[in-house]
Amino acid sequence: MSTTSRLDRTRPAPAEAATARPRRGPRSSPTLNFWLFTGPFLIGLVIFVYVPIGWSVWLSFFEARFTVTPDKFTGFANYRQMLDNGNFTGALLTFTVFAALIVPTTWALSLGLALLVNRIRFMRAFFRSVFFLPTACSYVAASLIWKMSLFNGVRFGLANTVIGWFGVDNIAWLADPDPPWYWLVVVTARLWLQSGFYMILFLAALQNIPQELYEAAAIDGAKRGWQTFRHITLPQLRATSTAVVLLLLVAAYQAFDEFFNLLSKTTWGRPPLVELYYMALGQNQDYGAGSAGAVMLTLLICVVTLFQGRLMGFGRGEESR
């Protein structure tokens, strides 16, 4: 028998070679897998987010008292009503000031904690967990602790006990708007609750900075500390800082839980969401005016966020900065 005939016998038949290839069934389609994984999320997003937003915009142009299916079109009357409402416009102005206070404070505290944890050489995971744990606490529970234990208006509160050691009289932290001591209570509660989350973001960004930059700076004679932080660390954190500032701005205007639990029985210091809550779910149940206020609050958040992003160069390439 010749060598050619032996090779022909050992060579697989075309049909057998075709059956050896893996078959691509319908489940292996990338498009099908994409919709299987994202479909439930997109359906929930449309039903629970986009539909309510569209419904709220639609209600803002109708007279909707005690009903969410109105039939009397009023145009921009609800918007004029909310702009003439001194409590709502005052809340918008107050929380613009609140955002100007809480955003840089939280940014500085979160960055300081991240720098501290990043430089620790022992028990780094422990300190990182300690600073991050408050983010898992409920805003309602933290507000009640701040209100009933730390900043209680009587002499048994922790804050009044501490200042009493220095001969200072008791302060009604949440009962008197002049001076506005309630801002200290609200700001400290929010700092404690959210600084750990943004610390993690800054810590991840710090760990991604190449060490070669610091080594090159040391060779060039740069001093460790403020000089390297200003010229190396801070520019490398530009993208993370922009994202943190934008998130803080949105969260500041959406503040509700701590204000509602700390200042629920007062008419001053209410955030916009609390005003909308009483407008829509109060005695009048004016869903049209409440929806108009929600639309204006959303537009204000978008304008402030876009302005801040533009100011910090969000979305621009490195070469255009």
C-alpha positions in Angstrom: 0.0 0.0 0.0 1.4 3.4 -1.0 2.0 6.3 1.4 -0.6 8.5 -0.3 -3.4 5.9 0.3 -2.4 5.7 4.0 -2.6 9.5 4.4 -6.0 9.5 2.7 -7.3 7.0 5.2 -6.1 8.9 8.2 -7.4 12.3 7.0 -10.9 13.1 8.4 -13.8 13.3 6.1 -15.2 16.8 5.4 -18.5 15.9 7.2 -16.7 14.7 10.3 -14.5 17.8 10.4 -17.6 20.0 10.1 -19.3 18.2 13.0 -16.2 18.8 15.2 -16.6 22.6 15.1 -18.6 24.1 18.0 -22.1 25.2 17.2 -23.3 28.7 18.0 -26.8 28.4 19.5 -29.2 31.2 20.1 -28.1 31.6 23.7 -24.5 32.4 22.6 -25.6 35.6 20.8 -24.0 38.7 22.3 -27.1 40.8 21.5 -29.4 38.3 23.3 -27.1 38.1 26.3 -27.0 41.9 26.5 -30.8 42.2 26.6 -31.2 39.3 29.0 -28.9 41.0 31.5 -30.0 44.7 31.0 -33.6 44.2 30.1 -35.0 43.9 33.7 -33.0 46.9 34.8 -34.1 49.0 31.8 -37.8 48.0 32.4 -37.5 49.0 36.0 -35.8 52.2 35.1 -38.6 53.2 32.6 -41.4 52.2 35.0 -40.1 53.6 38.2 -38.0 56.6 37.0 -38.9 57.9 33.5 -42.6 57.4 33.7 -43.0 59.2 37.1 -40.8 62.1 35.8 -42.9 62.4 32.7 -46.1 62.2 34.7 -44.8 64.9 37.1 -44.0 67.2 34.2 -47.5 66.6 32.8 -49.2 67.3 36.2 -47.3 70.6 36.5 -49.5 72.1 33.8 -52.8 71.0 35.3 -54.9 71.8 38.4 -54.4 68.6 40.4 -55.8 68.8 43.9 -56.6 65.5 45.6 -56.1 63.7 42.2 -53.3 62.6 39.9 -55.6 62.4 36.9 -56.7 66.0 36.3 -58.5 67.5 33.3 -58.2 71.3 33.8 -55.2 72.7 32.0 -53.7 75.8 33.7 -50.5 76.4 31.8 -47.8 77.9 33.8 -50.1 78.9 36.7 -48.5 76.3 39.0 -45.1 77.6 38.2 -46.1 81.2 39.0 -47.7 80.0 42.2 -44.5 78.3 43.3 -42.4 81.4 42.4 -44.7 83.5 44.5 -44.4 81.0 47.4 -41.9 82.7 49.7 -41.2 79.4 51.6 -40.2 77.6 48.4 -38.1 80.3 46.9 -36.5 80.9 50.3 -35.7 77.2 50.6 -34.0 77.3 47.1 -31.9 80.3 48.2 -31.1 78.8 51.6 -29.9 75.5 50.0 -27.8 77.2 47.5 -25.9 78.7 50.5 -26.0 75.2 52.1 -24.5 73.7 49.0 -21.8 76.3 49.0 -21.0 75.3 52.6 -21.3 71.6 52.6 -19.7 70.8 49.2 -16.2 72.3 49.9 -16.3 71.1 53.5 -17.1 67.5 52.6 -14.6 67.6 49.7 -11.8 68.8 52.0 -12.6 66.3 54.8 -12.9 63.3 52.4 -9.6 64.2 50.7 -7.9 64.6 54.1 -9.1 61.3 55.3 -8.0 59.6 52.1 -4.5 61.1 52.3 -4.3 60.0 56.0 -5.4 56.5 55.3 -3.2 56.2 52.2 -0.1 57.2 54.2 -0.8 54.7 57.1 1.5 51.7 56.9 -0.2 49.6 59.5 -3.9 48.7 60.1 -4.9 50.5 56.8 -7.9 48.2 56.3 -9.1 48.9 59.8 -9.0 52.6 59.5 -10.5 52.5 56.1 -13.4 50.5 57.4 -13.9 52.7 60.4 -14.2 55.8 58.3 -16.5 54.1 55.8 -18.9 52.5 58.2 -21.0 55.6 58.8 -22.1 55.5 55.2 -24.0 52.3 56.0 -26.0 54.1 58.8 -29.5 55.2 58.1 -30.0 59.0 57.7 -33.1 58.8 59.9 -31.2 56.9 62.7 -28.3 59.3 62.6 -30.6 62.3 62.7 -32.4 61.0 65.8 -29.0 60.4 67.5 -27.9 63.9 66.7 -31.2 65.4 67.8 -31.8 63.4 71.0 -28.3 62.7 72.3 -25.6 64.8 70.8 -27.3 68.2 70.3 -30.2 67.9 72.8 -31.3 71.3 73.9 -31.2 70.4 77.6 -28.1 70.2 79.8 -28.0 66.4 79.5 -27.0 66.6 75.8 -23.4 65.8 74.9 -22.7 69.1 73.2 -24.2 71.2 76.1 -22.3 69.0 78.6 -19.0 69.8 76.9 -19.5 73.5 76.5 -20.8 73.5 80.2 -17.3 72.6 81.3 -16.1 76.0 80.0 -18.9 77.9 81.7 -21.1 78.4 78.6 -24.8 78.3 79.1 -27.0 75.6 77.4 -27.8 76.2 73.7 -31.2 75.4 72.1 -29.5 73.9 69.0 -32.7 73.1 67.1 -35.3 75.4 68.6 -34.0 78.9 67.8 -33.3 80.3 64.3 -31.4 83.3 65.7 -28.5 82.5 65.8 -28.9 79.6 63.4 -27.2 76.9 65.5 -29.3 74.2 63.6 -26.9 74.5 60.7 -24.1 73.1 62.9 -26.3 70.1 63.7 -27.2 69.5 60.1 -23.8 70.0 58.6 -22.0 67.8 61.2 -24.6 65.0 60.7 -24.2 65.1 56.9 -20.4 65.2 57.2 -20.3 62.2 59.4 -22.7 60.3 57.1 -21.2 60.9 53.7 -17.5 61.7 54.1 -16.5 58.0 54.2 -18.0 57.3 50.8 -16.1 60.1 49.0 -13.0 59.1 51.0 -13.0 55.7 49.2 -13.3 57.5 45.8 -10.3 59.7 46.6 -8.4 56.7 48.0 -8.8 54.7 44.8 -7.6 57.7 42.8 -4.6 58.2 45.1 -3.6 54.6 44.6 -3.7 55.0 40.8 -1.2 57.8 40.8 2.2 56.5 39.4 4.9 56.5 42.0 7.4 57.5 39.2 6.0 61.0 39.3 7.0 61.4 43.0 10.4 59.9 42.3 11.0 62.2 39.4 9.9 65.2 41.5 12.2 64.2 44.3 15.1 64.0 41.9 14.3 67.5 40.6 14.4 68.8 44.2 10.7 69.0 45.1 10.0 68.8 48.8 7.6 66.3 50.3 4.4 67.7 51.6 2.6 70.7 50.3 4.8 71.2 47.3 4.3 67.7 45.9 0.6 67.7 46.9 0.0 71.0 45.1 1.9 70.2 41.9 1.5 66.4 41.6 -1.2 64.9 43.8 -3.9 67.6 43.3 -3.7 67.8 39.5 -3.8 64.0 39.3 -7.1 64.0 41.3 -8.8 66.5 39.0 -11.2 64.0 37.4 -12.1 62.5 40.8 -12.5 65.9 42.4 -14.9 67.0 39.6 -17.0 63.9 40.0 -17.1 64.3 43.8 -18.1 67.9 43.6 -20.9 67.1 41.1 -22.2 64.3 43.3 -22.1 66.5 46.4 -24.0 69.3 44.6 -26.8 67.0 43.6 -27.0 65.4 47.1 -27.1 68.9 48.8 -30.2 70.0 46.9 -31.8 66.6 47.5 -31.3 66.6 51.2 -34.5 65.5 53.0 -34.2 62.8 55.7 -32.0 64.7 58.2 -33.9 68.0 57.7 -37.2 66.4 58.0 -36.3 64.5 61.2 -34.3 67.4 62.8 -36.5 70.3 61.8 -39.9 68.7 61.2 -41.8 71.0 63.6 -40.2 74.2 62.4 -41.1 76.5 59.5 -37.5 77.8 59.0 -34.5 75.8 57.6 -36.7 73.6 55.5 -35.1 72.2 52.3 -36.9 72.3 49.0 -37.9 68.7 49.1 -39.6 69.2 52.5 -41.5 72.1 51.1 -42.6 70.0 48.2 -43.6 67.2 50.6 -45.9 69.5 52.6 -47.2 71.0 49.3 -48.2 67.7 47.7 -49.0 65.6 50.8 -50.3 68.4 53.1 -53.9 69.4 53.7 -54.4 70.8 50.2 -52.6 67.9 48.4 -51.8 70.2 45.5 -50.0 67.8 43.2 -49.9 70.3 40.3 -48.0 72.9 42.3 -45.8 70.3 43.9 -44.9 68.9 40.5 -44.1 72.4 39.2 -41.8 72.9 42.2 -40.1 69.6 41.5 -39.5 70.5 37.9 -38.0 73.8 38.9 -35.8 72.2 41.5 -34.6 69.6 38.9 -33.8 72.4 36.4 -31.9 74.3 39.1 -29.8 71.2 40.0 -29.0 70.7 36.3 -28.0 74.3 35.8 -25.8 74.4 38.9 -24.3 71.0 38.0 -23.5 72.0 34.4 -22.0 75.3 35.5 -19.8 73.6 38.1 -18.8 70.9 35.6 -17.9 73.6 33.0 -16.0 75.5 35.6 -13.9 72.5 36.6 -13.4 71.3 33.0 -15.6 68.2 33.2 -15.7 66.3 29.9 -12.7 68.1 28.3 -9.7 66.3 27.1 -6.3 66.6 28.8 -4.9 68.6 26.0 -7.5 71.3 26.3 -7.0 71.9 30.0 
